[in-house]
Amino acid sequence: MKSFNGKLALITGGSSGIGLEVSKLLAAKGCSIAILSRDSTKLEAAALEISKTRLSSGVKVATIRADVSDYNEITHALSTWMAENGVPDLVINSVGTGRPGLFEDLDITVFRRMIETNYLGDVCVTKAVLPAMLARGSGHIVYISSVAGFLGMYAYTAYAPTKFAVRGFADSLRMEIKDRGIQLSVVFPPDTQTPGLEYEKPFQPPVLVAMNENAPAMKAHDVATAILKGVEKNRYIITPGSDSSLFFQLVGLLGGGLVYKVVDIFLADARRKVAGNQAKYRRQQE
């Protein structure tokens, strides 16, 4: 996709965070968009914000209220929208939720919610839009995974597996539709400054806080910029930021055990920090 001008994009999770930043950038490039979320109030506020960045008044900004994890609801909502607006040229799956915590402390409902939103949400959206894109023979679908989608992270036993699943789904789907005109991309951002990350912070165990101490979160705008640059170049793997790129390369080069020794060094250092000053790193809700 060499140009976004005159195109039509669907962005799930477009009311906040990375999805909102991508939407604003696309509108500024002349791309009409529809943002999808469960919260009507946030959708309307985001639509107003996006409209201010439009390249011209001809750029349309629409909202779709739906739950990506509800297959019947999302299928109905998207089929109705496509009947009125056409098949999207670009779909960015940006819906996601995180809930850190030690495995022994997390309720099973947290695991189910992560699976239904982070993984099955992407599957449901793809089921709803892919047939029409295949029939047309063109389009680009983006899946936002995470660094935790190729390297498991401390206190993310509920979140990381769902992001691994996103990559596995995209890898398999890519092989099935490789010669049918549809491009795919998988994005592996590091921690990003979003409302979602702010929600997570009170639940972060002290060791996780210490591990993140020297790794500042990327700005959502910078992640969004990297995503669109990757789409323009038809890249399948997109790794925003130097940390994401470095760790992705390390896992590829040092997989089979060596990379875990590197991670264990960081973990041991974090444990020492917490042991020396527990009050500094304690954020968890009681």
C-alpha positions as CSV (number, residue, x, y, z in Angstrom):
1,M,0.0,0.0,0.0
2,K,2.1,2.9,-1.3
3,S,-0.5,5.6,-0.5
4,F,-3.4,5.9,2.0
5,N,-5.0,8.9,0.2
6,G,-8.5,8.0,-0.9
7,K,-8.5,4.6,0.8
8,L,-10.8,3.2,3.5
9,A,-9.6,1.8,6.8
10,L,-11.2,0.0,9.7
11,I,-9.4,0.4,13.1
12,T,-10.6,-1.7,16.0
13,G,-9.8,-0.2,19.3
14,G,-9.7,3.1,17.5
15,S,-11.1,5.2,20.4
16,S,-7.8,5.3,22.4
17,G,-4.1,4.4,22.5
18,I,-2.4,3.1,19.4
19,G,-5.6,2.7,17.5
20,L,-6.5,6.4,18.0
21,E,-3.0,7.6,17.0
22,V,-3.1,5.4,13.8
23,S,-6.5,6.8,13.0
24,K,-5.4,10.4,13.3
25,L,-2.3,9.7,11.1
26,L,-4.5,8.0,8.4
27,A,-7.0,10.8,8.4
28,A,-4.2,13.3,7.9
29,K,-3.0,11.3,4.9
30,G,-6.5,11.4,3.3
31,C,-7.8,8.0,4.3
32,S,-11.4,7.7,5.4
33,I,-11.8,5.6,8.5
34,A,-14.2,3.8,10.8
35,I,-13.1,3.3,14.4
36,L,-14.7,0.4,16.4
37,S,-15.0,0.1,20.1
38,R,-17.5,-1.0,22.8
39,D,-17.8,2.5,24.4
40,S,-20.0,4.9,22.5
41,T,-18.9,7.9,24.5
42,K,-15.2,7.3,23.8
43,L,-16.0,6.6,20.2
44,E,-17.7,10.0,19.7
45,A,-14.9,11.9,21.5
46,A,-12.3,10.1,19.4
47,A,-14.1,10.8,16.2
48,L,-14.1,14.5,17.0
49,E,-10.4,14.4,17.7
50,I,-9.7,12.5,14.5
51,S,-11.8,14.9,12.4
52,K,-9.5,17.7,13.4
53,T,-6.6,16.0,11.7
54,R,-8.3,15.3,8.3
55,L,-6.5,16.1,5.1
56,S,-9.8,17.5,3.7
57,S,-13.5,17.5,4.4
58,G,-13.9,14.6,2.0
59,V,-12.2,12.3,4.5
60,K,-15.0,10.4,6.3
61,V,-14.8,9.5,10.0
62,A,-17.3,6.9,11.1
63,T,-17.9,5.0,14.4
64,I,-19.0,1.4,15.0
65,R,-20.0,0.3,18.5
66,A,-19.4,-3.4,18.8
67,D,-17.6,-6.0,20.9
68,V,-14.9,-7.8,18.9
69,S,-15.2,-10.9,21.0
70,D,-18.9,-11.3,20.2
71,Y,-18.9,-13.0,16.8
72,N,-22.5,-12.5,16.0
73,E,-22.4,-8.9,17.1
74,I,-19.2,-8.0,15.2
75,T,-20.3,-9.8,12.1
76,H,-23.6,-8.0,12.0
77,A,-22.0,-4.6,12.7
78,L,-19.3,-4.9,10.1
79,S,-21.5,-6.4,7.4
80,T,-23.9,-3.5,7.8
81,W,-21.1,-1.0,7.7
82,M,-19.5,-2.6,4.6
83,A,-22.8,-2.7,2.8
84,E,-23.0,1.1,3.2
85,N,-19.4,2.1,2.8
86,G,-17.6,-0.6,0.9
87,V,-14.9,-3.1,1.7
88,P,-12.0,-1.6,3.7
89,D,-8.6,-1.4,2.0
90,L,-6.8,-1.5,5.4
91,V,-7.9,-3.3,8.7
92,I,-5.9,-2.6,11.8
93,N,-6.7,-4.9,14.8
94,S,-5.8,-2.7,17.7
95,V,-8.2,-3.9,20.4
96,G,-6.3,-5.4,23.3
97,T,-6.3,-5.5,27.1
98,G,-3.7,-6.4,29.7
99,R,-3.8,-7.5,33.3
100,P,-0.4,-8.2,34.9
101,G,-0.1,-10.3,38.0
102,L,1.5,-13.5,39.3
103,F,0.0,-16.6,38.0
104,E,-1.0,-18.0,41.4
105,D,-2.9,-14.8,42.2
106,L,-4.9,-14.4,38.9
107,D,-8.4,-15.7,38.7
108,I,-9.3,-17.9,35.7
109,T,-11.7,-15.3,34.5
110,V,-8.7,-13.0,33.7
111,F,-7.3,-15.7,31.3
112,R,-10.6,-16.1,29.6
113,R,-11.0,-12.4,29.1
114,M,-7.5,-12.1,27.6
115,I,-8.2,-14.9,25.2
116,E,-11.6,-13.6,24.1
117,T,-10.4,-10.0,23.6
118,N,-6.8,-10.2,22.5
119,Y,-6.9,-13.4,20.3
120,L,-10.5,-14.3,19.4
121,G,-11.3,-10.7,18.9
122,D,-8.8,-10.6,16.0
123,V,-10.2,-13.9,14.7
124,C,-13.8,-12.6,14.7
125,V,-13.0,-9.4,12.9
126,T,-11.0,-11.3,10.3
127,K,-13.8,-13.7,9.8
128,A,-16.1,-10.7,9.2
129,V,-14.0,-8.8,6.7
130,L,-11.7,-11.3,4.9
131,P,-14.2,-12.9,2.6
132,A,-15.1,-9.6,1.0
133,M,-11.4,-8.6,0.7
134,L,-10.6,-11.9,-0.9
135,A,-13.4,-11.5,-3.3
136,R,-12.1,-8.1,-4.3
137,G,-8.5,-9.5,-4.4
138,S,-6.8,-6.7,-2.4
139,G,-6.3,-5.4,1.1
140,H,-4.0,-5.2,4.0
141,I,-4.7,-6.6,7.5
142,V,-2.6,-5.6,10.5
143,Y,-2.4,-7.5,13.8
144,I,-0.9,-5.8,16.9
145,S,0.9,-8.3,19.0
146,S,3.6,-7.3,21.5
147,V,7.1,-8.0,22.5
148,A,5.4,-10.3,24.9
149,G,4.1,-12.1,21.8
150,F,7.5,-13.6,21.0
151,L,9.2,-13.5,24.5
152,G,7.2,-14.3,27.6
153,M,7.3,-11.7,30.3
154,Y,7.3,-11.8,34.1
155,A,3.8,-11.4,35.5
156,Y,2.1,-11.7,32.1
157,T,1.0,-15.4,32.1
158,A,-2.5,-14.3,31.1
159,Y,-1.5,-11.7,28.5
160,A,1.6,-13.1,26.7
161,P,0.1,-16.4,25.5
162,T,-2.7,-14.4,23.7
163,K,-0.2,-12.3,21.9
164,F,1.8,-15.4,20.9
165,A,-1.5,-16.7,19.6
166,V,-2.0,-13.6,17.5
167,R,1.3,-14.2,15.7
168,G,0.6,-17.9,15.3
169,F,-2.8,-17.1,13.7
170,A,-1.2,-14.5,11.4
171,D,1.6,-16.8,10.4
172,S,-0.9,-19.6,9.5
173,L,-3.3,-17.3,7.7
174,R,-0.5,-15.7,5.7
175,M,0.4,-19.1,4.2
176,E,-3.2,-19.7,3.2
177,I,-3.9,-16.4,1.5
178,K,-0.3,-15.5,0.3
179,D,-1.2,-15.6,-3.4
180,R,-4.7,-14.1,-3.2
181,G,-3.9,-10.4,-3.1
182,I,-4.1,-9.8,0.7
183,Q,-1.1,-8.5,2.6
184,L,-0.7,-9.1,6.4
185,S,1.5,-7.5,9.0
186,V,2.2,-8.4,12.6
187,V,3.3,-5.6,15.0
188,F,5.4,-6.2,18.1
189,P,5.5,-3.0,20.1
190,P,7.2,-2.6,23.4
191,D,5.4,-1.0,26.4
192,T,3.5,2.0,25.0
193,Q,2.1,5.1,26.7
194,T,-1.6,4.4,26.4
195,P,-4.6,4.4,28.8
196,G,-4.3,0.6,28.8
197,L,-0.8,0.8,30.2
198,E,-2.0,3.2,32.9
199,Y,-4.7,0.8,33.8
200,E,-2.1,-2.0,34.2
201,K,0.3,-0.1,36.5
202,P,-1.5,-0.6,39.9
203,F,-1.5,-4.3,39.2
204,Q,2.2,-4.6,38.4
205,P,4.2,-6.7,40.9
206,P,7.3,-5.0,42.3
207,V,9.7,-7.2,40.3
208,L,8.0,-6.1,37.1
209,V,8.2,-2.5,38.1
210,A,11.9,-2.9,38.7
211,M,12.4,-4.6,35.4
212,N,10.7,-1.8,33.5
213,E,12.6,0.9,35.4
214,N,15.2,1.5,32.7
215,A,12.9,0.8,29.7
216,P,10.6,3.9,29.2
217,A,7.4,3.3,27.3
218,M,7.2,4.4,23.7
219,K,4.8,7.1,22.7
220,A,1.7,5.8,21.0
221,H,2.3,8.3,18.1
222,D,5.7,6.8,17.5
223,V,4.3,3.3,17.4
224,A,1.5,4.4,15.1
225,T,4.0,6.0,12.8
226,A,6.1,2.9,12.6
227,I,3.1,0.8,11.8
228,L,2.1,2.9,8.9
229,K,5.6,3.0,7.5
230,G,5.7,-0.8,7.7
231,V,2.4,-1.0,5.9
232,E,3.6,1.3,3.2
233,K,6.6,-1.0,2.6
234,N,4.4,-4.2,2.8
235,R,6.4,-5.5,5.7
236,Y,5.1,-8.6,7.4
237,I,7.0,-8.1,10.7
238,I,6.9,-4.6,12.2
239,T,9.0,-3.9,15.3
240,P,8.5,-0.4,16.5
241,G,11.4,1.0,18.5
242,S,15.0,-0.1,19.1
243,D,14.1,-2.4,22.1
244,S,11.5,-4.3,20.2
245,S,13.8,-4.7,17.1
246,L,16.7,-5.8,19.3
247,F,14.8,-8.4,21.3
248,F,13.1,-9.8,18.1
249,Q,16.5,-10.3,16.6
250,L,17.9,-11.8,19.7
251,V,15.1,-14.4,20.0
252,G,15.7,-15.3,16.3
253,L,19.5,-15.5,16.7
254,L,19.7,-16.8,20.3
255,G,16.6,-19.0,20.5
256,G,17.1,-22.4,22.1
257,G,18.1,-21.1,25.5
258,L,20.6,-18.3,25.2
259,V,18.1,-15.5,25.1
260,Y,16.6,-16.7,28.3
261,K,19.9,-16.4,30.0
262,V,19.9,-12.7,29.0
263,V,16.4,-12.2,30.3
264,D,17.3,-14.0,33.6
265,I,20.1,-11.5,34.1
266,F,17.5,-8.7,34.0
267,L,15.2,-10.7,36.3
268,A,17.9,-11.3,38.9
269,D,18.8,-7.6,38.9
270,A,15.2,-6.6,39.4
271,R,14.9,-9.0,42.3
272,R,17.9,-7.5,43.9
273,K,16.5,-4.0,43.5
274,V,13.2,-5.0,45.1
275,A,14.9,-6.8,48.0
276,G,16.9,-3.6,48.7
277,N,14.0,-1.2,48.6
278,Q,10.6,-2.8,48.5
279,A,8.6,0.4,49.1
280,K,10.1,2.0,46.0
281,Y,8.7,-0.7,43.7
282,R,5.4,-1.5,45.3
283,R,2.5,-0.4,43.2
284,Q,0.0,-3.3,43.6
285,Q,-3.5,-2.7,44.8
286,E,-4.3,-4.2,48.1
